[in-house]
Amino acid sequence: MPHTCSSLNCTNRFTPETRTRGITFHRFPKDRVMRRKWEKAVRRGGFPSNRSTMLCSEHFRPEDFDRTGQTVRLRAGTVPVCCFKTPDNKAPRMSQTSQKAREPLPVEPPKVEPTPAPIPEPTVDHAYASTPNDLRIKLSEALARVDSLEREKRNARDRERRVRNTVSCLLEDLEVKKILNDELKERLDIYSDLPVHLLSKQSHQYTKEQKDFAVTLHFHGPKAYNYLRESLHINLPHPHTLQKWVSSGQAKPDLNQPTASLKEDASAKYLGGQAAVNENMELSQVNALPYEEFVNIFGNVVEKCPMVAAAVSSQRPFADVDALEAAICDFIDALSNSGKEGILRCHPDLAGRDLQAGTLTRESMSEQANVGFNTLGIEDAYTMSCLNEEYKERFGFPFIICTRMSDKARILQEMRNRVTKGLTEERELAIEEVKKICRLRVRDLVHADAAAQV
C-alpha cells in the first residue's frame, strides 16, 4: 500500500521517483507527548494520527536527520517545522528545500566529439599487404593450429611411453621366469626395426605403402594382426577393408614369390579372417612346426595371446598333449597378477557387441554360439549387458567361463554369484576358466591320444 505525506496540501508519495529525489518518509512517534507535538505541527484541526500516518522529509530541518547508517533516521526529540503548505494560488513556500526543488536543473551543453581522422586503407597492390583484421584472423588460426599440434605431440609421447612400459614389463617377466631364451631374443632383435611409421595414419587416407604393408602383415599373421589392432589399438584397417583393397587391386601382399603363383581361393580364405589351421595334428607334426607356424596355429588357444604360444614353443618337443597343456598352464601360473589380468582383458564379453558385429575370433564365435548367445532375445541380451557392465566395473576385466562346459542358465547364475567375490578370489577363478578353454582348444588342434613318436 503506497504511503502519502499527511501534511496539508503536500502531495509527496512514497514512490521510486521520490526516492531518487532523496525524499524519505517517517512515522509519527509512539510516545504520546511527542505524537501530540507532531499533530500540532501539522496544523490540521481534529487530525487523528495512527500507526500508518507519515510525514515526508521536506517538513524537517537538515540537522534533524541522522544519516550515519544505511537508513535515514530522525534524531530523538525532533519535531517537524511548520507543515502548512499554501495552495497553488497562494504564495509558494520559502524553505530552502522547497526552493531547491523548484530550481531548474542545469543543462550542460552537449559535448562535441572530435571526428577521428579516417584510417587510410592499406594498399593491396602487393600480395603481402593485409588489413589488421586479416592479420588477427591468421594469427588466431595459427595459434589454434599450434595448440592442436602440441596436443597431438603430447598424446603421441604418452602412447609411446605406455607402449615402452608395456614391452619392458613383458621382457622383464620373461627374463625373471627364465623364458626369454637365446632363440626368442634373436627373433625379437629381428623384429625390433619394425617400420612403425607404416602403422600410423597421417591423414584420412592410407598411402600405397601402408596398404601393401597392412595386407602383407595380415596375410602372414592374421591373429597377430588382430592382436595389434584390437588389443594394442594400433591404427590398422579392418580385415574387410583389406579384402576390398586386394579385390580391387589397390594393394597386394609381398610374399617373396611371383604373384601368379598365388591361389585366389587361398587368398580369399585368408582375407576372410581365418588362418589355415591344420586340425587333428599329430604331436610329431606339432614338434616339427617352424616357430612362425606354431605361433600362428596355437596363438589363440589363449584368447588373443600369441605371446603364450611363442613362450612355450621353446619347450618342444612335447611328450604328449598333456605336456603341451601343462606348459601353457605353467606359463600362465607364473605370470604376475597384472599379467594374469592382462590375459583376462583379452577375452570378449559374453553376448556383447563383438558377437553382434561378427568381430569375434573363430574360436570365441563357435563357443558363444554353442550356448545360444547369438540368438538371444531383447530381454536376455539386455540382462547380459547389465551383468557384463556390473562385473567389469567391479573387477576391471570381463566375465570368463568355459561355455562349452556350461549352459545359458548356469552362466547367468555364475555371473550373479561371482560378482560378489573379492578380486583375488575371482581372478584365480577366471584364470582356471581360461585354462579350461585352453585345454579344449588344444584338443581341437591335436589328437587327444597323440604322443611323441620314438
C-alpha positions as CSV (number, residue, x, y, z in Angstrom):
1,M,0.0,0.0,0.0
2,P,1.7,3.3,-1.0
3,H,2.2,6.0,1.7
4,T,1.3,9.6,1.4
5,C,2.6,12.6,3.4
6,S,-0.1,13.7,5.9
7,S,0.8,17.3,5.8
8,L,-1.9,19.6,4.4
9,N,-1.5,20.2,0.6
10,C,1.7,18.0,0.4
11,T,1.4,15.6,-2.5
12,N,4.6,13.6,-1.9
13,R,4.1,9.9,-2.1
14,F,6.4,7.0,-1.4
15,T,7.4,6.2,-4.9
16,P,10.6,5.4,-6.8
17,E,10.6,8.9,-8.2
18,T,10.6,10.5,-4.7
19,R,13.3,8.1,-3.5
20,T,15.5,9.2,-6.4
21,R,15.0,12.8,-5.2
22,G,16.2,11.9,-1.7
23,I,12.8,12.3,0.0
24,T,12.2,10.0,2.9
25,F,9.1,9.3,5.0
26,H,8.8,9.0,8.8
27,R,6.0,7.7,11.0
28,F,4.6,9.6,13.9
29,P,6.3,8.7,17.2
30,K,4.7,6.2,19.6
31,D,5.3,8.5,22.6
32,R,2.0,10.4,23.4
33,V,3.7,13.7,24.2
34,M,5.8,13.7,21.0
35,R,2.8,12.5,19.0
36,R,0.8,15.5,20.3
37,K,3.6,17.9,19.3
38,W,3.7,16.4,15.8
39,E,-0.1,16.7,15.5
40,K,0.1,20.4,16.4
41,A,2.8,21.0,13.9
42,V,0.6,19.5,11.2
43,R,-1.9,22.3,11.9
44,R,-4.9,20.3,10.9
45,G,-7.8,20.7,13.3
46,G,-9.1,17.4,14.7
47,F,-6.5,15.5,12.7
48,P,-6.3,11.9,14.1
49,S,-2.9,10.2,13.7
50,N,-2.4,6.4,13.7
51,R,0.3,3.9,13.1
52,S,0.5,4.4,9.4
53,T,0.4,8.2,9.4
54,M,3.7,9.6,8.0
55,L,5.4,12.9,7.2
56,C,8.0,13.4,4.4
57,S,11.5,14.7,4.9
58,E,10.6,18.1,3.5
59,H,8.9,19.1,6.8
60,F,12.1,18.7,8.8
61,R,15.4,20.7,9.1
62,P,18.6,19.1,7.6
63,E,20.2,18.9,11.1
64,D,17.2,16.8,12.3
65,F,18.4,13.7,10.3
66,D,20.9,11.0,11.3
67,R,22.4,9.8,8.1
68,T,25.3,7.8,9.5
69,G,23.8,4.4,8.7
70,Q,22.1,2.9,5.7
71,T,18.7,4.1,6.9
72,V,17.9,7.8,7.3
73,R,16.5,8.3,10.8
74,L,15.2,11.3,12.8
75,R,17.1,12.3,15.8
76,A,15.5,11.9,19.2
77,G,13.1,14.8,20.2
78,T,12.8,16.0,16.7
79,V,9.6,18.0,15.9
80,P,8.6,18.9,12.4
81,V,8.7,22.6,11.4
82,C,5.6,24.3,10.0
83,C,3.9,21.7,7.9
84,F,1.3,24.1,6.4
85,K,1.6,24.2,2.7
86,T,-0.1,27.0,0.9
87,P,-2.3,26.1,-2.1
88,D,-1.1,26.6,-5.6
89,N,-2.9,30.0,-5.9
90,K,-1.1,31.4,-2.8
91,A,2.5,32.4,-2.2
92,P,4.9,29.5,-2.5
93,R,6.8,28.1,0.4
94,M,10.1,29.8,1.1
95,S,12.0,26.9,2.7
96,Q,15.4,26.1,1.3
97,T,14.3,22.6,0.5
98,S,11.3,23.8,-1.5
99,Q,13.3,26.4,-3.3
100,K,15.9,23.9,-4.2
101,A,13.3,21.5,-5.5
102,R,11.8,24.2,-7.8
103,E,15.1,25.3,-9.2
104,P,15.6,24.0,-12.8
105,L,18.3,21.5,-13.3
106,P,21.4,22.9,-15.0
107,V,21.6,21.8,-18.6
108,E,25.1,21.0,-19.8
109,P,25.9,21.8,-23.3
110,P,26.4,18.7,-25.5
111,K,29.9,17.7,-25.9
112,V,31.1,17.6,-29.4
113,E,33.3,14.7,-30.0
114,P,36.1,15.4,-32.4
115,T,35.7,13.4,-35.6
116,P,38.6,10.9,-35.8
117,A,40.7,11.1,-38.8
118,P,39.9,8.3,-41.2
119,I,42.4,5.4,-41.2
120,P,43.8,5.0,-44.6
121,E,43.1,1.7,-46.1
122,P,46.3,-0.3,-46.9
123,T,47.1,-0.7,-50.5
124,V,46.6,-4.2,-51.9
125,D,48.9,-3.8,-54.8
126,H,51.1,-6.5,-53.4
127,A,50.3,-9.9,-52.0
128,Y,51.9,-9.2,-48.7
129,A,49.6,-6.3,-47.9
130,S,46.9,-7.2,-45.3
131,T,44.5,-5.4,-43.1
132,P,44.8,-5.7,-39.3
133,N,41.7,-7.8,-39.1
134,D,43.1,-10.3,-41.6
135,L,46.3,-10.5,-39.6
136,R,44.3,-11.1,-36.4
137,I,42.4,-13.9,-38.1
138,K,45.5,-15.5,-39.4
139,L,47.2,-15.2,-36.0
140,S,44.2,-16.9,-34.3
141,E,44.2,-19.7,-36.8
142,A,48.0,-20.2,-36.4
143,L,47.7,-20.3,-32.6
144,A,44.9,-22.8,-32.8
145,R,47.0,-25.0,-35.1
146,V,49.9,-24.8,-32.7
147,D,47.8,-25.9,-29.8
148,S,46.4,-28.8,-31.8
149,L,49.9,-29.9,-32.8
150,E,51.2,-29.6,-29.3
151,R,48.3,-31.7,-28.0
152,E,48.9,-34.4,-30.7
153,K,52.6,-34.3,-29.8
154,R,51.8,-34.9,-26.1
155,N,49.4,-37.7,-26.9
156,A,52.0,-39.4,-29.1
157,R,54.6,-39.2,-26.4
158,D,52.1,-40.7,-23.9
159,R,51.3,-43.5,-26.2
160,E,54.9,-44.2,-26.9
161,R,55.7,-44.2,-23.1
162,R,52.9,-46.6,-22.4
163,V,54.0,-49.0,-25.2
164,R,57.6,-48.9,-24.0
165,N,56.5,-49.6,-20.4
166,T,54.3,-52.5,-21.6
167,V,57.1,-54.0,-23.6
168,S,59.6,-53.5,-20.8
169,C,57.3,-55.2,-18.3
170,L,56.8,-58.2,-20.7
171,L,60.5,-58.6,-21.2
172,E,61.2,-58.4,-17.5
173,D,58.6,-61.0,-16.8
174,L,60.1,-63.3,-19.5
175,E,63.6,-62.9,-18.1
176,V,62.5,-63.4,-14.5
177,K,60.7,-66.6,-15.4
178,K,63.7,-67.7,-17.5
179,I,61.5,-68.0,-20.6
180,L,63.4,-65.5,-22.7
181,N,65.9,-67.8,-24.3
182,D,68.5,-67.0,-26.9
183,E,66.3,-68.0,-29.8
184,L,63.5,-65.7,-28.7
185,K,65.9,-62.9,-28.1
186,E,67.2,-63.3,-31.6
187,R,63.8,-63.1,-33.1
188,L,62.9,-60.1,-31.0
189,D,66.0,-58.4,-32.4
190,I,65.0,-59.2,-35.9
191,Y,61.6,-57.5,-35.5
192,S,63.0,-54.6,-33.5
193,D,63.3,-52.5,-36.6
194,L,59.6,-52.8,-37.5
195,P,58.6,-49.9,-39.7
196,V,56.5,-48.0,-37.1
197,H,55.8,-45.2,-39.5
198,L,53.6,-47.6,-41.5
199,L,51.4,-48.2,-38.5
200,S,50.4,-44.5,-38.1
201,K,47.7,-42.9,-40.2
202,Q,48.9,-39.4,-41.0
203,S,45.8,-38.4,-43.0
204,H,42.2,-39.6,-43.7
205,Q,43.6,-42.0,-46.3
206,Y,46.2,-44.8,-46.2
207,T,49.2,-44.5,-48.6
208,K,50.0,-47.2,-51.1
209,E,52.9,-48.3,-48.9
210,Q,50.7,-48.6,-45.8
211,K,48.1,-50.6,-47.7
212,D,50.7,-53.1,-49.0
213,F,52.2,-53.4,-45.6
214,A,48.9,-54.0,-43.8
215,V,47.8,-56.6,-46.4
216,T,51.2,-58.4,-46.1
217,L,51.1,-58.3,-42.3
218,H,47.6,-59.7,-42.2
219,F,48.3,-62.4,-44.8
220,H,51.3,-63.7,-42.8
221,G,49.8,-63.5,-39.4
222,P,46.0,-62.8,-39.1
223,K,45.9,-63.5,-35.3
224,A,48.9,-61.3,-34.7
225,Y,47.3,-58.6,-36.9
226,N,44.1,-58.7,-34.9
227,Y,46.1,-58.6,-31.6
228,L,47.9,-55.4,-32.8
229,R,44.7,-53.8,-34.0
230,E,42.3,-54.7,-31.2
231,S,44.4,-55.2,-28.1
232,L,47.2,-52.7,-28.7
233,H,44.9,-50.3,-30.6
234,I,47.4,-49.7,-33.4
235,N,45.8,-47.8,-36.3
236,L,45.4,-50.7,-38.8
237,P,42.4,-51.1,-41.2
238,H,39.7,-53.7,-40.7
239,P,40.2,-57.1,-42.5
240,H,37.1,-56.3,-44.6
241,T,38.9,-53.2,-45.9
242,L,41.9,-55.3,-46.8
243,Q,39.7,-57.7,-48.8
244,K,38.3,-54.7,-50.8
245,W,41.8,-53.5,-51.5
246,V,43.0,-56.8,-52.7
247,S,39.9,-57.5,-54.8
248,S,40.2,-54.0,-56.4
249,G,43.9,-54.2,-57.0
250,Q,44.7,-51.3,-54.7
251,A,47.1,-53.4,-52.6
252,K,48.8,-56.8,-52.7
253,P,50.8,-58.8,-50.2
254,D,54.5,-59.2,-50.6
255,L,55.0,-62.9,-50.4
256,N,58.6,-63.0,-51.8
257,Q,57.3,-65.1,-54.7
258,P,55.7,-64.4,-58.1
259,T,52.2,-63.1,-57.7
260,A,50.9,-65.5,-60.4
261,S,51.7,-68.5,-58.1
262,L,49.1,-67.3,-55.5
263,K,45.8,-69.1,-55.5
264,E,42.8,-66.9,-55.3
265,D,40.9,-69.2,-53.1
266,A,43.7,-69.3,-50.5
267,S,43.9,-65.5,-50.6
268,A,40.2,-65.1,-50.2
269,K,40.2,-67.6,-47.3
270,Y,42.9,-65.7,-45.6
271,L,41.3,-62.3,-46.1
272,G,38.1,-63.7,-44.6
273,G,39.9,-63.6,-41.2
274,Q,40.6,-67.3,-40.7
275,A,44.1,-68.7,-40.8
276,A,44.7,-72.0,-42.5
277,V,44.9,-74.2,-39.4
278,N,45.6,-77.9,-39.6
279,E,43.3,-79.6,-37.2
280,N,43.8,-83.0,-35.6
281,M,47.5,-82.8,-35.9
282,E,49.9,-85.5,-34.8
283,L,52.2,-84.5,-32.0
284,S,55.2,-85.2,-34.1
285,Q,53.9,-82.6,-36.6
286,V,53.4,-80.1,-33.7
287,N,57.0,-80.7,-32.5
288,A,58.3,-80.2,-36.1
289,L,56.4,-77.0,-36.9
290,P,58.5,-73.9,-37.6
291,Y,58.3,-71.2,-35.0
292,E,56.1,-68.9,-37.0
293,E,53.6,-71.6,-38.0
294,F,53.5,-72.9,-34.4
295,V,52.6,-69.4,-33.1
296,N,50.1,-69.0,-35.9
297,I,48.3,-72.2,-35.2
298,F,48.4,-72.2,-31.3
299,G,48.4,-68.4,-30.9
300,N,44.7,-68.3,-29.9
301,V,44.4,-71.2,-27.6
302,V,44.6,-68.4,-25.0
303,E,42.3,-65.8,-26.4
304,K,44.3,-63.2,-28.4
305,C,47.6,-64.0,-26.6
306,P,50.0,-65.4,-29.2
307,M,52.8,-64.5,-26.6
308,V,51.9,-67.7,-24.7
309,A,52.4,-69.9,-27.8
310,A,55.7,-68.0,-28.5
311,A,56.9,-68.7,-25.0
312,V,56.1,-72.4,-24.8
313,S,57.4,-73.2,-28.4
314,S,60.9,-73.3,-27.0
315,Q,60.0,-76.2,-24.7
316,R,59.4,-78.6,-27.6
317,P,59.5,-81.5,-28.1
318,F,56.5,-82.4,-26.0
319,A,56.0,-85.9,-24.9
320,D,52.2,-85.8,-25.2
321,V,49.2,-83.5,-25.3
322,D,49.2,-83.2,-21.6
323,A,52.7,-81.9,-21.6
324,L,51.7,-79.2,-24.1
325,E,48.7,-78.2,-22.0
326,A,50.8,-78.3,-18.8
327,A,53.5,-76.0,-20.4
328,I,50.8,-73.4,-21.3
329,C,49.2,-73.6,-17.8
330,D,52.6,-73.3,-16.1
331,F,53.4,-70.2,-18.1
332,I,50.0,-68.6,-17.1
333,D,50.5,-69.5,-13.4
334,A,54.0,-68.0,-13.4
335,L,52.7,-64.6,-14.5
336,S,52.3,-61.7,-12.1
337,N,48.8,-60.6,-11.1
338,S,48.9,-57.8,-13.6
339,G,50.0,-60.2,-16.3
340,K,47.1,-62.5,-15.5
341,E,44.6,-59.6,-15.6
342,G,46.1,-58.7,-19.0
343,I,45.2,-62.2,-20.3
344,L,41.7,-61.8,-18.8
345,R,41.1,-58.5,-20.5
346,C,41.9,-60.0,-23.9
347,H,38.7,-62.1,-23.7
348,P,35.5,-60.6,-25.2
349,D,32.2,-60.0,-23.4
350,L,29.7,-62.8,-23.4
351,A,26.8,-61.9,-25.9
352,G,28.5,-58.5,-26.3
353,R,28.9,-56.1,-29.1
354,D,31.7,-58.1,-30.8
355,L,29.3,-61.0,-31.1
356,Q,26.7,-58.8,-32.7
357,A,29.2,-57.2,-35.0
358,G,30.8,-60.5,-36.0
359,T,34.3,-59.4,-35.0
360,L,34.9,-62.3,-32.6
361,T,37.7,-64.8,-33.3
362,R,36.6,-68.1,-34.9
363,E,37.0,-70.0,-31.6
364,S,35.0,-67.5,-29.5
365,M,32.3,-67.2,-32.1
366,S,31.8,-71.0,-32.0
367,E,31.9,-71.2,-28.2
368,Q,29.4,-68.5,-27.7
369,A,27.1,-69.9,-30.4
370,N,27.3,-73.2,-28.6
371,V,25.1,-71.9,-25.7
372,G,22.9,-69.8,-28.0
373,F,24.3,-66.3,-27.2
374,N,24.0,-65.4,-30.9
375,T,20.2,-65.8,-30.8
376,L,19.3,-64.1,-27.6
377,G,16.1,-62.1,-27.3
378,I,16.0,-58.4,-26.4
379,E,15.3,-59.0,-22.7
380,D,18.0,-61.6,-22.3
381,A,20.5,-59.5,-24.3
382,Y,19.8,-56.5,-22.0
383,T,20.2,-58.7,-18.9
384,M,23.6,-60.0,-20.2
385,S,24.7,-56.4,-21.0
386,C,23.9,-55.2,-17.5
387,L,25.6,-58.2,-15.8
388,N,28.7,-57.6,-18.0
389,E,28.9,-54.0,-17.1
390,E,28.5,-54.6,-13.4
391,Y,31.2,-57.3,-13.4
392,K,33.7,-55.2,-15.4
393,E,33.1,-52.2,-13.2
394,R,33.9,-54.2,-10.1
395,F,36.9,-56.2,-11.3
396,G,38.3,-54.4,-14.4
397,F,38.1,-57.4,-16.8
398,P,35.3,-59.3,-18.5
399,F,33.5,-62.3,-17.1
400,I,35.1,-65.5,-18.3
401,I,33.6,-69.0,-18.2
402,C,34.1,-72.1,-20.3
403,T,30.9,-72.0,-22.3
404,R,31.5,-75.5,-23.7
405,M,31.2,-76.9,-20.2
406,S,28.1,-74.8,-19.2
407,D,24.7,-73.7,-20.4
408,K,23.0,-70.3,-20.5
409,A,21.1,-70.7,-17.2
410,R,24.2,-71.7,-15.3
411,I,26.3,-68.9,-16.9
412,L,23.7,-66.3,-15.8
413,Q,23.7,-67.7,-12.3
414,E,27.5,-67.8,-12.1
415,M,27.7,-64.2,-13.2
416,R,25.4,-63.2,-10.4
417,N,27.3,-65.2,-7.8
418,R,30.9,-64.3,-8.8
419,V,30.3,-60.6,-8.9
420,T,30.1,-60.6,-5.1
421,K,33.5,-62.2,-4.6
422,G,36.8,-60.5,-3.9
423,L,39.3,-59.5,-6.6
424,T,41.9,-62.1,-5.6
425,E,39.5,-65.0,-5.5
426,E,37.7,-64.0,-8.7
427,R,41.0,-63.5,-10.6
428,E,42.0,-67.1,-9.8
429,L,38.6,-68.4,-10.7
430,A,38.7,-66.6,-14.1
431,I,42.3,-68.0,-14.7
432,E,41.1,-71.5,-14.1
433,E,38.3,-70.9,-16.7
434,V,40.9,-69.7,-19.1
435,K,42.8,-72.9,-18.6
436,K,39.7,-75.0,-19.3
437,I,39.1,-73.1,-22.5
438,C,42.7,-73.5,-23.5
439,R,42.7,-77.3,-23.0
440,L,39.6,-77.7,-25.1
441,R,41.1,-75.6,-27.9
442,V,44.3,-77.6,-27.8
443,R,42.3,-80.8,-28.1
444,D,40.6,-79.4,-31.2
445,L,44.0,-78.9,-32.8
446,V,45.9,-82.1,-31.7
447,H,44.8,-85.7,-31.3
448,A,43.7,-86.4,-27.8
449,D,45.7,-89.6,-27.8
450,A,48.7,-88.1,-29.7
451,A,52.1,-88.9,-28.3
452,A,55.6,-88.3,-29.5
453,Q,56.9,-90.9,-31.8
454,V,60.1,-92.6,-30.6
